[in-house]
Structures are given as C-alpha cells and as structure tokens.
Amino acid sequence: MATINSNYDKLSAGYLFPEIARRTKEFLANNSDAKIMRLGIGDTTEALPNSVIESIKKRVEQLGNTNSYSGYGSSEGEAELRNAIANSYAKLGANIAAEDIFVSDGAKGDSANIQSVFGVDNIVAVQDPAYPVYVDSNVIAGRTGKATDGNYAGLVYMPCTAENNFFPTLPDSKVDIIYLCSPNNPTGAVANKEQLKTFVNYALKNKAVIIFDAAYAAFIKDDNLPKSIYEIEGAKKCAIEINSFSKTAGFTGVRLGWCVVPKDLEVENAEAGKIHGLWTRRQNTFFNGASNIVQSGGLAVFSEQGQKEVSELVNYYMENARLIKECLNAKGLKTYGGENAPYVWLQTSNNLTSWEFFDKLLNECHVVGTPGAGFGPSGEGYFRLSSFGHREDVICAIESINKNLNI
C-alpha cells in the first residue's frame, strides 16, 4: 500500500502568498476601479542584458546545425561557465576551484536540495525571519516536529531584530546546519566580516555546516562588506555557498544559479571531500544539468559588456529602493535595508500586526507588500517592500503612499 510523506502535512508557511492573493482579490471585487500597485514580489521586471540575449541566440543557432549541435552536458555545468564563476570569486580574494562549483537551474532548488546530503538527525538553525524554503525543505525532510504559533519543534530559531541589527547571535546550544542569507531576504541586512567570522569559528569548532545564501550579493555597494562567505578565513572547511543569476541579471524565469561545495568541507562523521562527492552523486542521479542555452547566457554575464549591463540593472533597482526608502522615512516610518540590498524592511505603524498593516496599505494606498510574519515569528510587526518593478510603477506607488497613508 502506497503512503504519503506525512511531513508535508506539517507545513504552514504556504499560507503567505495565497493569503496575499486572496485579500487582494477580495479588495478588487469590492473596488473594481482601483489600480493595484505591487511592491511585494521579488521578481525582476526589466529586460535581459543585450549581451545575454545575443549569446542565447547564438547558442540556439548552433543547436539548429548538426555540426554544432550539443546534447547532454555535464551535470555539474559547462567548464567555461564554471571557470568564469571561479574567476569572479578570485576577484573577491576567494580561492575557489572550478570543480567545486555546481551550476544549477536556480538558487531556490539548491537551497532545498542541498540538505538531502545530510542526515535526518541534524539539528538545524535558521535566521528568523528567513526565506521560507530553508524551513520548509527541512520540515519535509523530517527534521522538525509540528508547528505551534509559527514555531516548528526541533528547529533552532536565531532571531534577527532591530536590537541586533537584524543579524543573529550564535546559537546557545550545539547545532549542525546553519542557514545564513546576506544580503538578507527579507530584512535587507548585510553581514560584515566580523559577524560572519563568528559563525565560521562556531562551525569549525562544532563541525557544523553553514549554508550561505548570497543570491543578492551583487547589490552590495559598500566595499567593506563581504559578497561571499569565502572572503572569511576557514570558510571553505565549513560553508556551502549558493548564488543565482536571477536577481543580478534578470534570470528569474530563465533559471540559472550555482552552489559551491568545497572539497575542503568537513563534517562530524566524514572526511574532507565526502560532502563534495555526495553532492556530485546527487546531481548526477537527479539532475541532467542546466539548459545549455541558458548557460551560454550566463557566461555572457561575466563578459566585460555583460558586467557593465548587469551593473546598470542592479543600479536601476537600487534607485527604486532609494525612492521607496525615502518616501517611507518621510512618512515617519522606521526603515531598514534598501542600501546594499533590494528590499526595504519597515516597522509597522502604531503597533499594527504585519497583516493589519497589509490591509491598511492596500485599502488606503492600493499598494501590495509582504507581511513580515510570513517569513517567521520574528517578522511580526514588520513589513517588506521590494524594489523590483518598473520605475513608473514604483513612483506611482510611493506617490500614493505619500498622499494616502494615514500614520
């Protein structure tokens, strides 16, 4: 008799975006003439860089010719792209070997799939609030109990609040897997080298593994802030890094990312190289590699022209973030992020819950954002606005907030 994986029934985080859609739909049903302005979604809106388009076209044309056609490639990614990614780490002062880089179809999948190489009895710690996939994938894997008031039993939450500048303190007990994200989604906070060093030291001492999400690293403009955990001495022995072309180059629908699993990585019950080997086996078993067409587009991102075009894209979204942040500050709201990250994190007004503030913003301004409670218990009382949008739409939204939001 077939049975289900009952861990799926523990999931509660899927409530967030369906509930946003439900409330928005209900509002439109009662206000048919209203124009909804969306500052909640983390999806890019601007066109792909021209160098990427040209590279993709060229690869498509090659596939249309028998003499230049290519079929299956390496599950780990094409060598030229892996070398280009390795060179990008070298520019940061991080010595990452190309064979430690695994190209994938995006950071979200890697964030979920990477935990499959670790035992089910590992104790997991997550920043709180956090991107839901970190929590959900471990719930599905059976590493937690049921959720009570938004907290899963067996999961170690590391609160990120205004009091600690939205970067967590070390766990007060031994944990085995630690999820960190910098620049952080949703808070927009960016860890400095000293903060990351404390976690690297903890991981080395406890033979723990840090899963470091650097998907928004390109938005860091402050040269004193690290763009990779591998800028920290010792990190190759204890950290896996995940990154993406999605927000940097607009590949959200194109799909391309990578993760770094160093051969130097050590865990409590396996020698250096074991995790690298297990991940290689996992990818070769479950994954046939990212699209060769898309990988050609990814390679173009690292060209001189590609880097120029990507920088312009990043600057475009960061200007949106500046406009949003200035508007909110002028209204007297306390804001965080939006300077080295594309998200603006704000404290709700008048002690409103994050869902109450969602309704207020929707009803008074016709603007949709994301309630902080949807990212974890410590997100309550906060709200996320995204800079990913057309400039004219962002301007319309902030004009409505400036005119209509009653603080």
C-alpha positions in Angstrom: 0.0 0.0 0.0 1.4 3.4 -1.0 1.5 6.0 1.7 2.4 9.7 1.7 5.3 11.6 3.3 3.3 12.9 6.2 5.9 15.6 6.9 4.2 17.7 4.1 1.2 17.9 6.4 3.3 19.8 9.0 3.9 22.7 6.5 2.3 26.0 7.4 4.4 28.6 5.6 2.5 28.1 2.3 -0.2 30.3 3.8 1.6 33.6 3.0 1.3 34.2 -0.7 -2.1 32.5 -1.2 -3.4 34.8 1.6 -1.9 37.9 -0.1 -3.6 36.8 -3.3 -6.9 36.2 -1.5 -7.0 39.5 0.2 -6.0 41.4 -2.9 -8.7 39.6 -4.9 -11.3 40.4 -2.3 -10.3 44.1 -2.3 -10.6 44.3 -6.1 -14.0 42.6 -6.0 -15.2 45.5 -3.8 -13.2 48.2 -5.5 -13.4 47.3 -9.2 -12.0 50.7 -10.4 -8.9 50.5 -8.1 -5.4 50.2 -9.6 -3.3 47.8 -7.6 0.4 48.7 -7.3 2.6 45.8 -6.3 5.8 46.3 -4.2 5.7 42.9 -2.7 7.0 40.4 -5.2 10.7 39.6 -5.5 10.5 39.2 -9.3 12.6 41.2 -11.7 10.8 43.3 -14.4 13.4 44.8 -16.7 14.7 43.3 -20.0 17.6 40.9 -20.0 21.0 42.4 -20.9 21.6 42.6 -24.6 24.9 40.6 -24.4 22.9 37.8 -22.7 20.3 37.8 -25.5 22.9 37.7 -28.2 24.7 34.8 -26.6 21.5 32.8 -26.2 20.6 33.5 -29.8 24.0 32.3 -31.0 23.6 29.0 -29.0 20.2 28.4 -30.4 21.5 28.8 -33.9 24.3 26.3 -33.1 21.7 23.8 -32.0 20.0 24.2 -35.4 23.1 22.9 -37.1 24.1 19.3 -37.0 27.8 20.1 -37.0 27.5 22.4 -33.9 24.6 20.6 -32.1 25.2 19.6 -28.5 23.1 17.2 -26.3 23.7 16.2 -22.7 26.3 18.2 -20.9 28.0 17.8 -17.6 25.5 17.7 -14.7 27.9 19.9 -12.8 27.8 22.6 -15.5 29.8 23.6 -18.6 33.5 24.0 -17.9 33.7 27.5 -19.4 31.0 28.8 -17.2 32.4 27.2 -14.0 35.7 28.8 -14.7 34.1 32.2 -15.2 32.4 31.8 -11.8 35.6 30.7 -10.2 37.3 33.8 -11.6 34.6 36.0 -10.1 35.4 34.6 -6.7 39.1 35.2 -7.3 38.4 38.9 -7.8 36.9 38.9 -4.2 40.1 37.3 -2.9 38.5 33.9 -2.5 40.3 30.9 -4.0 37.5 28.7 -5.3 38.3 25.8 -7.6 36.1 25.4 -10.7 35.4 21.8 -9.8 33.9 22.9 -6.5 31.2 24.9 -8.5 28.0 23.2 -9.5 25.8 25.0 -12.0 22.0 24.6 -11.5 18.7 25.9 -12.6 18.4 28.3 -9.6 19.2 29.1 -6.0 15.8 28.1 -4.6 16.2 24.5 -5.8 19.8 24.3 -4.4 18.7 25.7 -1.1 16.2 22.9 -0.8 18.1 20.1 -2.4 21.4 20.6 -0.6 20.1 19.4 2.7 19.4 15.9 1.2 23.1 15.0 1.7 22.9 15.5 5.4 21.4 13.1 8.0 17.8 13.5 9.2 19.0 13.8 12.8 21.0 17.0 12.1 19.9 20.0 14.3 19.1 22.9 12.0 19.3 26.6 12.9 17.8 29.4 10.7 17.8 33.1 10.8 14.4 34.4 11.8 12.8 35.9 9.7 14.0 33.8 6.8 13.3 32.9 3.2 10.7 30.1 3.7 12.4 27.4 1.6 15.1 26.9 4.3 12.5 25.9 6.8 10.1 24.1 4.6 12.6 21.8 3.0 13.8 20.7 6.4 10.2 20.2 7.6 9.6 17.9 4.6 12.8 16.0 5.3 11.6 15.2 8.8 14.0 17.3 10.8 11.3 19.1 12.8 8.2 18.5 14.7 4.9 20.2 14.3 4.5 24.0 14.2 3.0 25.8 17.2 2.3 29.5 16.9 4.6 29.6 13.8 7.5 27.8 15.5 8.5 24.3 14.4 9.5 22.0 17.2 13.1 20.9 16.9 14.2 23.9 14.8 16.5 26.4 16.3 15.4 30.0 15.5 18.0 32.7 15.5 16.0 36.0 16.0 17.0 39.0 13.8 15.6 42.1 15.3 16.3 45.9 15.4 18.1 45.3 18.7 20.8 43.1 17.0 20.8 45.0 13.7 19.0 42.0 12.1 22.0 39.7 12.3 21.7 36.8 14.8 23.8 35.9 17.7 25.3 32.4 17.8 23.1 29.5 18.9 23.3 28.9 22.6 23.4 25.2 22.0 25.2 22.9 19.5 23.6 22.9 16.1 24.7 21.1 12.9 23.4 23.0 9.9 23.1 26.8 9.9 21.3 28.8 7.3 22.5 32.4 6.7 21.5 34.9 4.0 23.4 38.1 3.2 22.1 40.4 1.9 19.2 39.1 3.7 15.7 38.4 2.3 13.5 39.8 3.8 15.3 42.3 6.1 17.8 43.8 3.7 20.6 43.5 6.3 24.1 42.7 5.2 26.6 40.9 7.4 30.1 42.3 8.0 33.2 40.2 8.1 33.4 40.2 11.8 29.8 38.9 12.1 30.5 36.1 9.5 33.8 35.2 11.2 31.9 34.4 14.5 29.8 31.9 12.7 32.7 30.4 10.8 34.6 30.0 14.0 31.5 28.4 15.6 31.1 26.0 12.7 34.7 25.0 12.7 34.6 24.3 16.4 31.4 22.2 16.2 32.0 20.6 12.8 28.8 22.3 11.7 28.0 23.4 8.1 26.9 26.9 7.1 24.6 27.1 4.1 25.2 30.6 2.9 22.7 32.2 0.5 24.5 35.0 -1.4 21.8 35.5 -4.1 21.7 39.2 -3.6 25.5 39.8 -3.3 25.6 42.0 -6.5 23.6 44.6 -4.7 26.3 45.3 -2.1 27.9 48.6 -2.9 29.9 49.0 0.3 33.4 47.6 -0.5 33.9 46.9 3.3 31.1 44.3 3.3 31.8 40.8 2.1 30.0 39.4 -1.0 30.9 35.8 -0.3 31.5 33.8 2.9 34.7 32.6 1.3 36.2 36.0 2.0 36.4 34.7 5.6 39.4 32.6 6.5 38.5 29.0 7.2 35.1 29.1 5.4 36.0 26.5 2.8 36.1 23.9 5.6 32.6 24.7 6.9 30.5 26.5 4.3 28.4 25.8 1.2 27.5 28.9 -0.8 24.5 29.3 -3.0 24.1 32.1 -5.6 22.0 33.0 -8.6 21.7 34.9 -11.9 18.0 35.6 -11.1 18.1 39.0 -9.4 21.6 40.0 -10.6 20.9 39.6 -14.4 17.1 39.1 -14.5 17.1 35.3 -14.9 14.1 34.7 -12.6 12.2 33.0 -15.4 15.3 31.9 -17.4 16.6 29.9 -14.4 20.3 29.6 -13.7 22.3 29.5 -10.5 25.2 27.8 -8.8 26.4 26.4 -5.5 29.9 26.0 -4.2 30.6 22.7 -2.3 34.3 22.8 -1.5 36.3 19.6 -1.3 37.8 21.0 1.9 34.4 20.9 3.6 34.4 18.7 6.7 31.6 17.3 8.8 31.5 15.3 12.1 31.3 11.8 10.6 33.0 12.2 7.3 36.4 13.3 6.0 37.1 16.3 3.7 35.7 15.7 0.2 32.9 13.4 1.3 30.1 16.1 1.1 31.5 17.2 -2.3 31.3 13.6 -3.5 27.8 13.1 -2.2 26.5 16.3 -3.9 28.2 15.2 -7.1 26.4 11.9 -6.9 23.1 13.6 -6.1 23.3 15.9 -9.1 24.3 13.1 -11.5 21.4 11.0 -10.2 18.6 13.6 -10.1 19.8 16.3 -12.5 20.9 16.4 -16.1 22.4 19.8 -15.9 21.1 23.3 -16.6 20.0 24.2 -20.1 23.0 24.6 -22.4 21.2 27.6 -24.0 20.8 29.3 -20.6 24.4 28.5 -19.6 25.6 30.4 -22.7 23.6 33.4 -21.4 25.1 33.0 -18.0 28.6 33.0 -19.5 27.8 36.3 -21.2 27.1 37.9 -17.8 30.8 37.6 -17.0 32.0 39.3 -20.1 33.1 42.9 -19.9 30.0 44.1 -21.6 27.8 41.8 -19.6 29.2 43.1 -16.3 28.5 46.7 -17.4 24.9 45.8 -18.4 24.3 43.9 -15.2 25.7 46.8 -13.1 23.2 49.1 -14.8 20.3 46.7 -13.9 21.4 46.5 -10.3 21.7 50.3 -10.1 18.2 50.6 -11.6 16.6 48.5 -8.9 18.7 50.2 -6.1 17.4 53.6 -7.3 13.9 52.2 -6.8 14.9 51.1 -3.3 16.2 54.6 -2.6 13.0 56.2 -3.7 10.9 53.7 -1.6 13.0 54.2 1.5 13.0 58.0 1.2 9.2 58.0 0.9 8.7 55.8 4.0 11.2 57.8 6.1 9.4 61.0 5.1 6.1 59.5 6.4 7.8 58.8 9.7 8.2 55.1 9.4 11.3 53.3 10.6 13.1 51.5 7.8 16.0 49.1 7.3 17.8 47.7 4.3 17.4 49.3 0.9 21.0 50.5 0.7 23.0 47.3 0.0 20.0 45.1 -0.7 16.9 45.4 -3.0 14.4 45.1 -0.1 13.2 47.7 2.3 12.1 46.3 5.7 9.9 48.6 7.7 8.4 48.6 11.2 4.7 48.8 11.1 3.0 51.9 12.4 1.1 52.2 15.7 2.0 48.6 16.7 -0.1 47.1 14.0 0.5 43.5 13.2 2.1 42.9 9.8 -1.3 41.6 8.4 -3.1 44.6 9.8 -0.6 46.9 8.1 -1.0 44.9 4.8 -4.7 45.7 4.9 -4.1 49.3 5.8 -1.6 49.8 2.9 -3.9 48.0 0.5 -7.1 49.9 1.5 -5.6 53.4 1.9 -2.9 53.3 -0.9 -3.8 50.4 -3.1 -0.3 49.1 -2.6 0.5 45.4 -2.0 3.6 44.4 0.0 4.6 41.4 2.1 3.7 40.9 5.8 6.8 40.1 7.8 5.0 37.4 9.8 5.1 35.3 6.7 8.9 35.0 7.0 8.9 33.7 10.6 7.9 34.6 14.1 10.4 37.5 14.4 8.9 39.0 11.3 5.8 40.1 13.2 5.5 43.8 13.4 7.5 44.3 10.2 6.8 44.6 6.5 8.8 44.1 3.3 8.6 46.2 0.2 10.5 45.2 -3.0 12.4 47.4 -5.4 11.9 45.0 -8.3 9.5 46.9 -10.5 9.2 49.4 -13.4 10.3 52.8 -12.3 7.0 54.4 -13.3 5.1 51.8 -11.2 7.3 52.4 -8.2 6.8 56.2 -8.5 3.0 55.7 -8.6 3.1 53.5 -5.5 5.2 55.9 -3.5 3.1 58.9 -4.6 0.0 57.0 -3.3 1.8 56.2 0.0 2.9 59.8 0.4 -0.6 61.1 -0.3 -2.9 58.5 1.3 -1.2 56.5 4.0 -2.6 57.7 7.4 0.1 57.3 10.0 
